[in-house]
Amino acid sequence: MKQGLVLDKVVLLGRTLDEYRRSFALDPAAWRGRVVLDVAAGVGSFCAEANALGVRVTAFDAIYDWPAEDIQKRCGPDLDQVVRAMEGLKTYRWGFYESPGKMRVYRERAYRTFLEDYRRQGRERYIAGRLPRLPFADRQFDLTLVSYLMFVYEDQFDYEFHKQSVLELMRVTAGEARIYPLVTFEAKRSQYLDRLQADADLRHIRFEEVQTDFEFLANSNWYLSLRRRD
Ligand SMILES: C[S@@+](CC[C@H](N)C(=O)[O-])C[C@H]1O[C@@H](n2cnc3c(N)ncnc32)[C@H](O)[C@@H]1O
C-alpha cells in the first residue's frame, strides 16, 4: 500500500523564489543578466520574482495557453486537495514549513504573484507547451530548471518520457540543467535515475546528483545536474 501523497493528476501548485533557491541550491544574484528556463513552472512565482531581480527567466508549462481566470479557478481547489491529502503522512519533514497552514501561505503567495505577472507579461514570458518537446532554439538558455514534474510523478510518466525530456532539456541548454527532486511521492529514489545514467543514447551528458540542505518531501534533498560532456 502507498505511504506517500497520492495524486490522480499533476496538480497546479507553485513554489516561490525562496523555495527554488533552497531546492536547487541556487543563488539568484549570481544569475543576474543570464538567460534561464523554468520548465513546468506552473503557478510558481520563481519567474516573476527572479525577473524582478534581473535574471532573464522564461517560464514554460502546459497551462500557459489558458486564460488567467481559468488558471486562477484551479489554484485554490488544487491547493486544498494537496493540503488535505498530506495530513498525517510520514513522508514529509516539517522543519522548514512547520505546518500545513504555513506551507499554504507560501503556496498562496506563489500563485498570487504568478497570476499578477502572467496577466501583465502574458505570452512574452510564459510559453505554452508540453515536455518532451520544447519550442526553443538549441542552447538558448544558460540554465534550465525542472521542479516537481520529472521523477516525482514517475507513476504518470514513463521511462521514454524521461529520456526524451532529458535530451530536449540538454538541446535547449548551453550550460547546466537541474531537475528536482529525485524521489517519488513515496520518498523513494526514482527507478529511472540509474537507467538514464546507463543509457547509451545519453552518454554525451554528464549526470551529477547534488545534495542540498533542503528537505520537505523525505529524501528530496538532492537535485540532478546535467551538463554536456564536450
Ligand atoms: C506540481 S506543478 C510544479 C510547479 C513548479 N515547477 C513548482 O515546483 O512549484 C507541475 C506542473 O507541471 C505542468 N505539466 C504537466 N505535464 C507537463 C508537461 N508534459 N510539460 C510541461 N508541463 C507540464 C502542470 O501544468 C503543472 O503546472
The ligand as an SDF file (V2000), in Angstrom:
LIG
                    3D

 27 29  0  0  0  0  0  0  0  0999 V2000
    3.4160   20.4590   -9.3340 C   0  0  0  0  0  0  0  0  0  0  0  0
    3.4890   21.6840  -10.5800 S   0  0  0  0  0  0  0  0  0  0  0  0
    5.1500   22.2850  -10.3580 C   0  0  0  0  0  0  0  0  0  0  0  0
    5.2370   23.7810  -10.4770 C   0  0  0  0  0  0  0  0  0  0  0  0
    6.5840   24.4000  -10.1510 C   0  0  0  0  0  0  0  0  0  0  0  0
    7.6190   23.9100  -11.0130 N   0  0  0  0  0  0  0  0  0  0  0  0
    6.9500   24.1480   -8.7110 C   0  0  0  0  0  0  0  0  0  0  0  0
    7.8890   23.4080   -8.4180 O   0  0  0  0  0  0  0  0  0  0  0  0
    6.2800   24.7100   -7.8530 O   0  0  0  0  0  0  0  0  0  0  0  0
    3.6200   20.6990  -12.0510 C   0  0  0  0  0  0  0  0  0  0  0  0
    3.3640   21.4620  -13.3290 C   0  0  0  0  0  0  0  0  0  0  0  0
    3.6770   20.6330  -14.4450 O   0  0  0  0  0  0  0  0  0  0  0  0
    2.8350   21.0050  -15.5200 C   0  0  0  0  0  0  0  0  0  0  0  0
    2.8740   19.9200  -16.5240 N   0  0  0  0  0  0  0  0  0  0  0  0
    2.2530   18.7300  -16.5290 C   0  0  0  0  0  0  0  0  0  0  0  0
    2.6390   17.9980  -17.6100 N   0  0  0  0  0  0  0  0  0  0  0  0
    3.5220   18.7700  -18.3080 C   0  0  0  0  0  0  0  0  0  0  0  0
    4.2870   18.5650  -19.4870 C   0  0  0  0  0  0  0  0  0  0  0  0
    4.2380   17.4200  -20.1870 N   0  0  0  0  0  0  0  0  0  0  0  0
    5.0900   19.5670  -19.9120 N   0  0  0  0  0  0  0  0  0  0  0  0
    5.1750   20.7300  -19.2130 C   0  0  0  0  0  0  0  0  0  0  0  0
    4.4870   20.9750  -18.0790 N   0  0  0  0  0  0  0  0  0  0  0  0
    3.6800   20.0030  -17.6250 C   0  0  0  0  0  0  0  0  0  0  0  0
    1.4880   21.2190  -14.8540 C   0  0  0  0  0  0  0  0  0  0  0  0
    0.6400   22.0170  -15.6620 O   0  0  0  0  0  0  0  0  0  0  0  0
    1.9090   21.8910  -13.5430 C   0  0  0  0  0  0  0  0  0  0  0  0
    1.8490   23.2910  -13.6510 O   0  0  0  0  0  0  0  0  0  0  0  0
  1  2  1  0
  2  3  1  0
  2 10  1  0
  3  4  1  0
  4  5  1  0
  5  6  1  0
  5  7  1  0
  7  8  2  0
  7  9  1  0
 10 11  1  0
 11 12  1  0
 11 26  1  0
 12 13  1  0
 13 14  1  0
 13 24  1  0
 14 15  1  0
 14 23  1  0
 15 16  2  0
 16 17  1  0
 17 18  1  0
 17 23  2  0
 18 19  1  0
 18 20  2  0
 20 21  1  0
 21 22  2  0
 22 23  1  0
 24 25  1  0
 24 26  1  0
 26 27  1  0
M  CHG  2   2   1   9  -1
M  END
$$$$
